Amino acid sequence: MKVVIVGAGLGGLVLARCLQHMQCGVRSVAVLEKFPTLRPARGGAVGVTGGAAILVKVGLGDRILPIRTAMKTLEQRSRGALLAQRDFRSLLEKPPFLYKGQMACGLFMRDTLQQTLADSLDNGTVMLGKEVISIEQSGPKASLRFADGTADGDYDLVVGADGIRSTVRRLVWGEYSPIYSGYQILYTVAAPRSNRDPNRLVQDYHDDCLWLTASAGGERQYDFCALAMRHDNPEGFEWTKQSSQIAVIKEIERRGASDEVRSIVSNAVRVFDWGVHMNPIPSRWFQGNVVLLGDSLHATTPFMGQGANQAILDAHSLADKLERLHRKELPSLEAALTEYNRSRLPVVKRVAMMSNRLGATFTLRPPWSYARDAMFRNTTLHLRLLSKEMIPVY
């Protein structure tokens, strides 16, 4: 089988690693990225929970431990007042999340994880500067044309892993528009000059907004804070849109913030500002021998921290179905893609729904915020929700 993956984001790179590591019957896999580089030093942190077990399974345990910061505790506050402290270790310091006795899941800097995944692939797998402009399906094969005037074909499977504004989805499924979520995010990444505990996440709820502070990156650690606020008009779309410390400082003065937030902002190395958009989730994830995964299907709000994680789980699920096809446990490529679609669709719909509900809950105003604060003091309820929705391995 000859496979081409469009998009060198986390989901596409993990799929390529799975296809090269597992017994999927794939003789050739290429990852095409339209940009001339993998865009280093862009983006912020990503949480990887169940997906970490997948990365370990495909032989990346030694590569990911040094670049992740383990998530051990969550501190929840309301306008600075402590509501509760959660210990994640009871959920995550056990198989399948352990590697060599250490918690493999945690917070990664997206660019470092992306480069680590790319480096794990066979030489020549990732091809930069290849922008797809057309896809033609002819029987069991597909061919691609590129913006540089070249073309390539004879692909048995084309995978669209090219993000929220997916070219593959547009070319094969038709025009579509991501939906504005009603939230704007100011995201600050800083060199770690504070004395904060790197294994501690803090959520601080204010009227109409949430401050999140955490650390990511393992041995090359960064601190970061994110202000998620209700906003009627999206001011940015690209998550790479640069902003400034001044914009964050204005929000601190307007809304109030902890000393920890102020310390991170004062040491900022990059600030992003974007309107959070979601993709409408289609019921059918493949057309012929073209299939989608990750944000191209189900980009959602960030309040469950599951965007990167779900893309990784998509990638492994698809590779698993191709491996079952190779073992003749599934009768055809269509059957393999159907099973991938069937198994993942209800999961990502549930995650998207939960994330939207959490966003609404995190940003409540009084008096409804008082009920939220009371709920978050209920440790049993909170851990039950975490174990069911945030830590799955599918």
C-alpha positions as CSV (number, residue, x, y, z in Angstrom):
1,M,0.0,0.0,0.0
2,K,1.2,3.5,-0.9
3,V,0.0,6.2,1.5
4,V,0.4,10.0,1.4
5,I,-0.4,12.2,4.4
6,V,-1.2,15.8,3.7
7,G,-0.1,17.9,6.7
8,A,3.0,17.6,9.0
9,G,1.2,18.4,12.2
10,L,1.1,16.1,15.2
11,G,-1.6,13.8,13.9
12,G,0.0,13.4,10.5
13,L,3.4,12.7,11.9
14,V,2.1,10.2,14.5
15,L,0.2,8.4,11.7
16,A,3.4,8.1,9.7
17,R,5.3,6.8,12.7
18,C,2.5,4.2,13.3
19,L,2.6,3.1,9.6
20,Q,6.4,2.7,9.8
21,H,6.4,0.9,13.1
22,M,3.3,-1.3,13.0
23,Q,2.6,-4.2,10.5
24,C,0.2,-2.3,8.3
25,G,1.4,-3.6,4.9
26,V,2.4,-0.1,3.9
27,R,5.4,-0.1,1.4
28,S,5.6,3.7,1.1
29,V,4.4,6.6,3.2
30,A,5.1,10.3,2.6
31,V,4.1,13.3,4.7
32,L,3.6,16.5,2.7
33,E,3.8,19.9,4.3
34,K,3.0,23.1,2.4
35,F,5.3,25.3,4.4
36,P,9.0,25.4,3.7
37,T,9.9,24.5,7.3
38,L,8.1,22.9,10.3
39,R,7.8,26.4,11.7
40,P,10.0,26.1,14.8
41,A,9.4,28.3,17.8
42,R,5.7,28.7,17.0
43,G,2.8,27.8,19.1
44,G,2.4,26.9,22.7
45,A,1.9,23.8,24.9
46,V,-0.2,20.8,24.1
47,G,-1.5,18.3,26.6
48,V,-1.1,14.6,25.8
49,T,-2.8,12.1,28.0
50,G,-4.1,8.9,26.4
51,G,-2.0,9.7,23.3
52,A,1.2,9.3,25.4
53,A,0.4,5.6,25.7
54,I,0.3,5.5,21.9
55,L,3.6,7.2,21.6
56,V,5.2,4.7,24.0
57,K,3.6,1.9,22.1
58,V,5.2,2.9,18.8
59,G,8.6,3.1,20.3
60,L,8.9,6.8,21.3
61,G,9.1,6.5,25.0
62,D,12.8,7.5,25.3
63,R,12.2,10.4,23.0
64,I,9.2,11.9,24.8
65,L,10.2,11.6,28.4
66,P,12.8,14.4,28.2
67,I,10.4,16.8,26.4
68,R,7.3,16.5,28.6
69,T,6.4,18.1,31.9
70,A,4.3,15.6,33.9
71,M,0.9,16.8,35.0
72,K,0.7,15.9,38.7
73,T,-1.7,18.4,40.4
74,L,-4.4,20.8,39.4
75,E,-5.2,23.8,41.5
76,Q,-8.6,25.4,41.0
77,R,-9.3,29.0,42.1
78,S,-12.1,31.5,41.9
79,R,-10.8,35.1,41.7
80,G,-7.7,33.9,43.4
81,A,-9.4,32.0,46.3
82,L,-8.6,28.3,46.4
83,L,-11.5,26.0,45.6
84,A,-9.7,22.6,45.4
85,Q,-6.5,20.8,44.7
86,R,-6.6,17.6,42.5
87,D,-4.0,14.9,42.4
88,F,-3.6,13.5,38.9
89,R,-1.2,10.8,40.0
90,S,-3.9,8.4,41.0
91,L,-5.1,8.5,37.4
92,L,-1.9,8.8,35.5
93,E,0.9,7.1,37.4
94,K,-0.2,3.6,36.3
95,P,-0.2,1.6,33.1
96,P,-0.6,2.4,30.2
97,F,0.7,5.9,31.0
98,L,4.0,4.8,32.6
99,Y,7.3,4.3,30.8
100,K,10.3,3.1,32.8
101,G,8.5,3.9,36.0
102,Q,7.7,7.5,35.0
103,M,4.5,9.3,33.9
104,A,4.8,9.5,30.1
105,C,1.8,11.9,29.6
106,G,2.1,15.6,30.3
107,L,2.5,19.0,28.7
108,F,4.7,19.3,25.6
109,M,5.8,22.4,23.7
110,R,4.1,21.8,20.4
111,D,7.1,22.7,18.2
112,T,9.4,20.4,20.1
113,L,7.1,17.5,19.9
114,Q,6.5,18.1,16.2
115,Q,10.2,18.1,15.5
116,T,10.7,15.0,17.7
117,L,8.1,13.1,15.7
118,A,9.6,14.2,12.4
119,D,13.0,13.1,13.5
120,S,11.7,9.6,14.4
121,L,10.6,8.9,10.8
122,D,12.6,7.3,8.0
123,N,14.8,9.7,6.0
124,G,12.9,11.4,3.2
125,T,9.4,10.8,4.7
126,V,8.6,14.5,5.3
127,M,8.6,16.6,2.2
128,L,8.4,20.4,2.7
129,G,7.0,23.0,0.4
130,K,4.5,20.7,-1.2
131,E,1.1,22.4,-1.3
132,V,-1.7,20.3,-2.7
133,I,-4.1,22.1,-5.1
134,S,-6.1,19.2,-6.5
135,I,-6.9,15.5,-5.8
136,E,-8.2,13.2,-8.4
137,Q,-9.6,9.7,-7.6
138,S,-9.6,7.1,-10.3
139,G,-10.9,3.7,-9.2
140,P,-8.7,2.4,-6.3
141,K,-6.0,5.0,-6.8
142,A,-5.6,8.8,-6.3
143,S,-3.3,11.4,-7.7
144,L,-2.3,14.9,-6.4
145,R,-1.2,18.1,-8.1
146,F,0.9,20.7,-6.3
147,A,1.3,24.5,-6.4
148,D,4.8,24.1,-7.8
149,G,3.4,22.6,-11.0
150,T,4.4,19.0,-10.2
151,A,2.1,16.0,-9.7
152,D,2.3,12.5,-8.2
153,G,-0.1,9.6,-8.2
154,D,-0.7,5.9,-7.7
155,Y,-1.7,6.4,-4.1
156,D,-3.8,3.7,-2.4
157,L,-4.7,6.1,0.4
158,V,-4.7,9.9,0.9
159,V,-4.9,11.2,4.4
160,G,-6.0,14.8,5.1
161,A,-4.2,15.8,8.4
162,D,-3.9,19.4,7.4
163,G,-5.7,21.2,10.1
164,I,-8.8,23.3,10.7
165,R,-8.8,24.9,7.3
166,S,-8.1,21.6,5.5
167,T,-7.4,21.7,1.8
168,V,-8.1,18.0,1.5
169,R,-11.5,18.4,3.1
170,R,-12.4,21.3,0.9
171,L,-11.2,19.6,-2.3
172,V,-13.0,16.3,-1.6
173,W,-16.0,17.2,0.7
174,G,-16.6,20.6,-0.7
175,E,-16.5,24.1,0.7
176,Y,-17.0,24.6,4.5
177,S,-16.3,27.2,7.1
178,P,-15.0,26.8,10.6
179,I,-17.4,28.2,13.2
180,Y,-16.4,30.9,15.7
181,S,-16.8,29.5,19.3
182,G,-17.4,32.8,21.1
183,Y,-14.0,32.7,22.8
184,Q,-10.8,34.7,22.3
185,I,-7.5,33.6,23.8
186,L,-4.4,35.5,24.7
187,Y,-1.6,33.0,25.2
188,T,1.8,33.9,26.7
189,V,4.9,31.7,26.6
190,A,7.8,32.7,28.9
191,A,11.2,31.6,29.9
192,P,10.9,29.9,33.3
193,R,12.3,32.6,35.7
194,S,9.7,32.1,38.4
195,N,9.8,29.5,41.2
196,R,6.5,27.9,40.3
197,D,6.1,24.1,40.6
198,P,6.4,22.9,37.0
199,N,4.1,19.9,37.7
200,R,1.2,22.1,38.9
201,L,-1.6,23.5,36.7
202,V,-3.7,26.4,37.9
203,Q,-7.1,27.4,36.7
204,D,-8.4,30.7,38.1
205,Y,-12.0,31.6,37.2
206,H,-13.0,35.2,36.8
207,D,-16.2,36.8,35.4
208,D,-16.4,35.9,31.7
209,C,-12.9,34.5,31.6
210,L,-10.4,31.9,32.8
211,W,-6.7,32.3,33.6
212,L,-4.6,29.1,33.1
213,T,-1.0,28.8,34.2
214,A,1.3,25.8,33.7
215,S,4.7,24.6,32.6
216,A,5.7,22.5,29.6
217,G,8.6,21.1,27.7
218,G,10.5,18.9,30.2
219,E,14.3,19.6,30.1
220,R,13.7,22.7,28.0
221,Q,10.9,24.0,30.1
222,Y,8.7,27.0,29.4
223,D,6.1,28.6,31.6
224,F,2.9,29.8,30.0
225,C,-0.4,31.4,30.8
226,A,-3.6,31.6,28.8
227,L,-6.5,34.0,29.2
228,A,-9.6,32.5,27.7
229,M,-12.4,35.1,27.5
230,R,-15.9,35.4,26.1
231,H,-15.8,37.6,23.1
232,D,-18.5,38.4,20.6
233,N,-16.2,39.3,17.6
234,P,-13.3,37.2,16.6
235,E,-10.2,39.3,16.2
236,G,-7.9,36.6,14.9
237,F,-8.0,33.2,13.3
238,E,-4.5,31.9,13.1
239,W,-3.1,30.4,16.3
240,T,0.2,31.7,15.1
241,K,-1.0,35.4,15.1
242,Q,1.6,37.3,17.2
243,S,0.4,39.8,19.9
244,S,2.3,41.6,22.6
245,Q,2.8,41.9,26.3
246,I,1.0,45.2,26.3
247,A,-2.2,43.4,25.2
248,V,-2.0,41.0,28.1
249,I,-1.1,43.6,30.6
250,K,-4.2,45.6,29.6
251,E,-6.3,42.5,30.3
252,I,-4.6,42.0,33.7
253,E,-5.4,45.6,34.6
254,R,-9.0,45.2,33.5
255,R,-9.7,41.7,34.9
256,G,-7.2,41.2,37.7
257,A,-4.7,38.3,37.8
258,S,-2.4,36.5,40.2
259,D,1.2,37.4,40.8
260,E,2.1,34.2,39.0
261,V,0.4,35.4,35.8
262,R,2.1,38.8,36.1
263,S,5.5,37.1,36.5
264,I,5.0,34.9,33.4
265,V,3.8,37.9,31.3
266,S,6.8,40.0,32.4
267,N,9.2,37.2,31.1
268,A,7.3,36.6,27.8
269,V,9.2,35.3,24.8
270,R,6.1,35.1,22.6
271,V,2.4,36.1,22.8
272,F,-0.4,34.8,20.6
273,D,-3.9,36.2,20.1
274,W,-6.6,34.2,18.3
275,G,-10.3,33.6,18.1
276,V,-11.1,30.0,18.8
277,H,-12.9,28.3,15.9
278,M,-14.4,24.8,15.6
279,N,-14.9,22.5,12.7
280,P,-18.4,21.1,12.0
281,I,-17.9,17.3,12.4
282,P,-19.0,15.4,9.4
283,S,-20.7,12.0,9.8
284,R,-18.6,10.4,7.1
285,W,-14.9,10.7,7.5
286,F,-13.8,9.2,4.1
287,Q,-14.7,9.5,0.5
288,G,-13.3,6.7,-1.7
289,N,-9.7,6.3,-0.7
290,V,-9.4,9.8,0.9
291,V,-9.7,10.0,4.7
292,L,-9.4,12.8,7.3
293,L,-8.1,13.0,10.8
294,G,-7.5,15.5,13.6
295,D,-8.5,19.2,13.4
296,S,-9.5,18.8,9.7
297,L,-12.5,16.8,11.2
298,H,-13.1,18.0,14.7
299,A,-11.2,21.1,15.8
300,T,-12.8,22.2,19.0
301,T,-12.5,24.5,22.0
302,P,-9.4,24.0,24.2
303,F,-11.1,23.6,27.6
304,M,-10.5,19.9,27.8
305,G,-6.9,20.1,26.4
306,Q,-7.7,17.3,24.0
307,G,-7.0,18.7,20.5
308,A,-3.5,17.2,20.1
309,N,-4.4,14.1,22.1
310,Q,-7.5,13.3,19.9
311,A,-5.4,13.8,16.7
312,I,-2.9,11.2,18.1
313,L,-5.7,8.8,18.9
314,D,-7.2,9.3,15.5
315,A,-3.8,8.4,13.9
316,H,-3.4,5.3,15.9
317,S,-7.0,4.2,15.3
318,L,-6.5,4.5,11.6
319,A,-3.2,2.7,11.6
320,D,-4.8,-0.1,13.7
321,K,-7.5,-0.6,11.1
322,L,-5.0,-0.7,8.3
323,E,-3.0,-3.3,10.3
324,R,-6.2,-5.4,10.7
325,L,-6.7,-5.1,7.0
326,H,-3.2,-6.3,6.3
327,R,-3.9,-9.3,8.6
328,K,-7.1,-10.0,6.6
329,E,-9.3,-9.4,9.7
330,L,-11.1,-6.7,7.6
331,P,-12.2,-7.5,4.0
332,S,-11.3,-4.2,2.3
333,L,-10.0,-0.7,2.6
334,E,-13.5,0.6,2.7
335,A,-14.3,-1.7,5.6
336,A,-11.1,-0.5,7.4
337,L,-12.1,3.2,6.9
338,T,-15.6,2.5,7.9
339,E,-14.5,0.9,11.2
340,Y,-12.1,3.8,11.9
341,N,-15.1,6.2,11.3
342,R,-17.4,4.2,13.4
343,S,-15.1,3.9,16.4
344,R,-13.8,7.5,16.6
345,L,-16.9,9.6,15.6
346,P,-18.8,9.2,18.9
347,V,-15.6,9.8,20.9
348,V,-14.7,13.1,19.3
349,K,-18.3,14.3,19.4
350,R,-18.4,13.7,23.1
351,V,-15.1,15.4,23.7
352,A,-16.2,18.5,21.7
353,M,-19.5,18.6,23.6
354,M,-17.7,18.3,27.0
355,S,-15.2,21.0,26.0
356,N,-17.9,23.4,25.0
357,R,-19.7,22.8,28.3
358,L,-16.6,23.3,30.4
359,G,-15.8,26.5,28.6
360,A,-19.3,27.9,29.4
361,T,-18.8,26.7,33.0
362,F,-15.3,28.2,33.4
363,T,-16.5,31.6,32.3
364,L,-19.8,32.0,34.2
365,R,-20.8,35.2,35.9
366,P,-22.4,35.5,39.4
367,P,-24.7,34.1,40.6
368,W,-24.2,31.1,38.4
369,S,-20.5,31.0,39.1
370,Y,-21.3,30.3,42.8
371,A,-22.8,26.9,41.7
372,R,-19.7,26.2,39.6
373,D,-17.5,26.8,42.6
374,A,-19.5,24.5,44.7
375,M,-19.4,21.8,42.1
376,F,-15.6,22.1,41.8
377,R,-15.3,21.6,45.5
378,N,-16.7,18.1,45.0
379,T,-13.6,16.0,44.5
380,T,-15.4,12.8,43.7
381,L,-17.4,14.3,40.9
382,H,-14.5,16.0,39.3
383,L,-12.2,12.9,39.3
384,R,-15.0,10.8,37.9
385,L,-15.4,13.3,35.0
386,L,-11.6,13.3,34.4
387,S,-11.3,9.5,34.4
388,K,-14.2,9.2,31.9
389,E,-13.5,12.0,29.4
390,M,-9.9,13.3,29.7
391,I,-7.8,10.1,30.1
392,P,-9.2,7.6,27.6
393,V,-7.1,5.4,25.3
394,Y,-9.1,4.6,22.2
